[in-house]
Each structure stands twice: as structure tokens, then as C-alpha cells.
């Protein structure tokens, strides 16, 4: 089971929202934290706020869609700071749209950041973690990656597709890296308030906006609250970690209904 105190942790997509909450919670529990994002101003603000609170934090702007940028970042971190004990993949880009109007380029960019970006970060450090025979990898997925409500299945193609890939990637890494004493956790957060989620981005139906209000905005918690709950599961060494109160029940219902998104599920309790 991973410990956070005295450990070196990298969190991607940490300038705001859940990533910021995760970075703060790791630091609150005694970790030295490396935060990355492409949002320069917000990244600097987050780092400054964490330092003001007495936390040890390094910040780096990095485009996770770039092979060369991530490789260079990895080399710089290993040379100047060290090999992280925990890699937390959280960065996310997600335009909305249906199969009738989805922007292919937007979906491609989502895959580059949300999936290949995760792989790039892991590849930058995994050889050293294997040699050291220790480490933990945390991947932020979503309930929508495996059991989306119908409105989210219709309108959330890039997000759902990439979060499903995160789940598969996590399973592969857990099976592969166990022999090297490297653990993996995959997170299924409930609704987390980021301020950027009140209105959908991209092309979305009125029904989706209503579903977003019902399933997301009305139930959302602050990032710090979600981070505390989720990292409790990571610290316990769990593979599946969720802060969605009814997720396990919904998974069973999905299996019983043949994984059909059009069936009725207990999203509301």
C-alpha cells in the first residue's frame, strides 16, 4: 500500500479542479508534489498557493500530447528532482458531441491527452520504477467509461471513449507491473465541481444540458473533498477507487442489463 509522507508525487492536469485538489491532498499528507498543466497562469497560481501554505511543490508547463515534451520533462525531473514514487495521471480534454456531429479532430486531441498522455508520463519513469522495484500509478477514469447514463453515452463520445481506455490501460499496467512491486489504482470520481463543468463544451443537446444538471452540477462536491475520499482508497492499496456512492450497484445493474445504456439504473440512489 502506498504511503504519501516523504514521497515524490507527480500530478498531471493539476492547475485546477480535481487535479489541483489531488495535488493539495498529497502535499497535505506530507508528499513533495510536482504539478503539470498547459494552463500557465492557473498552474502558477496553484503552485504559489501551495507554497504559501508551506507545501513543497514544483511546477512545469507540459503539453501531454507531445512525445518530445513529455520525454524532455521526464529527463528534467529525473535529473533535477528524482524519480517519482507516485505517478498520478489526471489531465483531461473533452469536447462534447454525438456520433451525428462529433468533431473528429477534437476526439483525436482528447485521445492524445487523456490516453496517450497517460502512457507518455508512465513511459517517462517506468523503467526507473521497475529497476527500483517500487512505485504506484494512479489513473483518473470515470463511471462514464464503463457505465454511462444514456444522455452521457449519446453526447460524451470523446470523454467516455478515453475514460474506457484509461480503465483498460490501468488493467494492463496492474497485471504487467505487479511482478515489480508497482501498484495501480484507477479512480472513478463522482461529480466534482471545477467551475468549468457548469455548461458543456462543444456540441450538445438540450437533453444533455438537463442531464448534466441532474447528474453532475446538482451533486458535485468540491475538489478537495473528492480528493480526500479518492486518495483514501489509493492509500488503502485498492485498484478500483470510487467516490460515487452508488457505483458498485450500478455496475451490477449494467451487467444484468447486458451493458445496455438505455436500461434503467440506480444513479439517483
ZAMARGU-4260 file (C-alpha; in steps of 0.2 Angstrom, whole numbers, plus 5000, padded with zeros to 4 digits):
<rodrens>
0) 5000/5000/5000 | 5007/5017/4996 | 5012/5030/5008 | 5012/5049/5004 | 5023/5056/5018
5) 5040/5059/5012 | 5036/5053/4994 | 5038/5062/4977 | 5022/5063/4968 | 5018/5070/4950
10) 5001/5075/4946 | 4996/5080/4928 | 4982/5092/4924 | 4984/5100/4942 | 4981/5118/4938
15) 4963/5117/4943 | 4949/5106/4948 | 4951/5088/4954 | 4970/5088/4949 | 4973/5104/4960
20) 4963/5095/4974 | 4974/5080/4972 | 4990/5089/4972 | 4985/5098/4988 | 4979/5082/4997
25) 4995/5073/4993 | 5005/5088/5000 | 4994/5089/5015 | 4999/5072/5019 | 5017/5075/5018
30) 5022/5072/5000 | 5033/5083/4989 | 5022/5087/4973 | 5026/5090/4955 | 5012/5098/4946
35) 5010/5100/4927 | 4997/5108/4915 | 4996/5118/4900 | 4987/5132/4909 | 5001/5143/4913
40) 4993/5156/4924 | 4982/5144/4934 | 4997/5132/4936 | 5007/5146/4943 | 4993/5152/4954
45) 4991/5134/4961 | 5010/5132/4964 | 5010/5149/4973 | 4995/5145/4984 | 5003/5128/4989
50) 5020/5136/4993 | 5011/5149/5004 | 5003/5135/5014 | 5020/5128/5017 | 5020/5114/5004
55) 5035/5109/4994 | 5029/5109/4976 | 5037/5110/4958 | 5028/5116/4943 | 5031/5113/4925
60) 5021/5118/4910 | 5020/5102/4898 | 5009/5098/4883 | 5005/5079/4886 | 5000/5077/4868
65) 5019/5079/4863 | 5030/5064/4864 | 5046/5076/4864 | 5039/5087/4878 | 5034/5073/4890
70) 5051/5064/4887 | 5060/5081/4890 | 5050/5084/4906 | 5054/5066/4912 | 5073/5069/4909
75) 5072/5085/4918 | 5063/5079/4933 | 5074/5064/4935 | 5090/5074/4934 | 5085/5089/4945
80) 5072/5081/4957 | 5072/5062/4956 | 5061/5048/4951 | 5043/5050/4957 | 5036/5037/4969
85) 5018/5040/4963 | 5013/5045/4945 | 4995/5052/4945 | 4988/5054/4928 | 4973/5067/4929
90) 4974/5078/4914 | 4959/5079/4903 | 4952/5087/4887 | 4934/5083/4882 | 4923/5091/4869
95) 4905/5085/4869 | 4896/5079/4854 | 4886/5064/4847 | 4890/5052/4833 | 4880/5064/4821
100) 4890/5079/4824 | 4906/5075/4833 | 4922/5084/4828 | 4935/5071/4824 | 4949/5082/4827
105) 4943/5086/4844 | 4941/5067/4848 | 4959/5064/4842 | 4965/5078/4853 | 4956/5070/4868
110) 4964/5054/4864 | 4981/5061/4863 | 4979/5070/4880 | 4968/5058/4890 | 4975/5042/4885
115) 4992/5043/4876 | 4997/5057/4888 | 4994/5045/4902 | 5005/5032/4893 | 5019/5045/4890
120) 5020/5050/4908 | 5022/5032/4913 | 5034/5028/4900 | 5045/5043/4905 | 5048/5035/4923
125) 5043/5017/4922 | 5060/5009/4918 | 5067/5018/4934 | 5052/5012/4944 | 5055/4994/4938
130) 5074/4995/4942 | 5069/5002/4959 | 5055/4989/4961 | 5043/5001/4969 | 5030/5014/4964
135) 5012/5017/4962 | 5002/5023/4947 | 4985/5032/4948 | 4974/5035/4933 | 4959/5046/4934
140) 4945/5037/4924 | 4926/5039/4926 | 4910/5029/4929 | 4906/5035/4911 | 4920/5025/4904
145) 4910/5009/4908 | 4893/5013/4913 | 4887/5030/4906 | 4869/5036/4909 | 4860/5037/4892
150) 4862/5056/4889 | 4881/5055/4893 | 4883/5040/4881 | 4875/5050/4867 | 4884/5066/4870
155) 4900/5061/4878 | 4909/5051/4865 | 4927/5058/4867 | 4926/5058/4886 | 4918/5041/4888
160) 4929/5033/4875 | 4945/5040/4883 | 4940/5035/4900 | 4936/5017/4894 | 4954/5017/4888
165) 4960/5023/4904 | 4952/5008/4913 | 4959/4996/4900 | 4976/5004/4902 | 4975/5003/4921
170) 4971/4984/4920 | 4985/4981/4908 | 4998/4990/4919 | 4991/4982/4935 | 4994/4965/4928
175) 5011/4969/4920 | 5019/4979/4934 | 5014/4968/4949 | 5029/4957/4947 | 5040/4973/4950
180) 5031/4978/4966 | 5022/4993/4957 | 5004/4995/4961 | 4990/5003/4951 | 4974/5012/4956
185) 4960/5018/4944 | 4949/5032/4950 | 4930/5033/4947 | 4926/5050/4954 | 4908/5056/4957
190) 4903/5073/4952 | 4917/5086/4956 | 4914/5104/4955 | 4928/5113/4944 | 4919/5128/4938
195) 4922/5123/4920 | 4908/5110/4921 | 4893/5120/4923 | 4890/5121/4904 | 4895/5108/4892
200) 4909/5112/4879 | 4906/5108/4861 | 4890/5102/4853 | 4877/5096/4865 | 4858/5093/4865
205) 4846/5102/4877 | 4843/5085/4885 | 4862/5083/4889 | 4862/5100/4897 | 4847/5094/4908
210) 4856/5078/4912 | 4872/5087/4916 | 4862/5097/4929 | 4854/5082/4936 | 4869/5070/4937
215) 4883/5082/4939 | 4880/5100/4944 | 4867/5096/4957 | 4878/5083/4965 | 4895/5090/4963
220) 4907/5091/4978 | 4922/5102/4979 | 4939/5095/4973 | 4947/5095/4990 | 4933/5084/4996
225) 4933/5072/4982 | 4952/5071/4983 | 4952/5066/5001 | 4940/5052/4998 | 4948/5046/4982
230) 4966/5046/4989 | 4960/5037/5005 | 4956/5022/4993 | 4973/5024/4984 | 4982/5024/5001
235) 4972/5008/5006 | 4980/5000/4990 | 4964/4997/4981 | 4963/4995/4962 | 4946/5002/4960
240) 4943/5018/4969 | 4927/5027/4968 | 4919/5042/4977 | 4902/5039/4968 | 4891/5032/4982
245) 4881/5020/4971 | 4894/5015/4958 | 4895/4997/4963 | 4877/4994/4962 | 4876/5002/4945
250) 4890/4991/4939 | 4880/4976/4944 | 4864/4983/4936 | 4874/4986/4920 | 4880/4968/4919
255) 4862/4961/4922 | 4855/4973/4908 | 4868/4967/4896 | 4878/4984/4897 | 4864/4992/4888
260) 4864/5011/4892 | 4846/5013/4888 | 4840/5002/4903 | 4835/5010/4920 | 4849/5012/4933
265) 4851/5017/4951 | 4861/5033/4948 | 4850/5043/4960 | 4851/5030/4974
</rodrens>
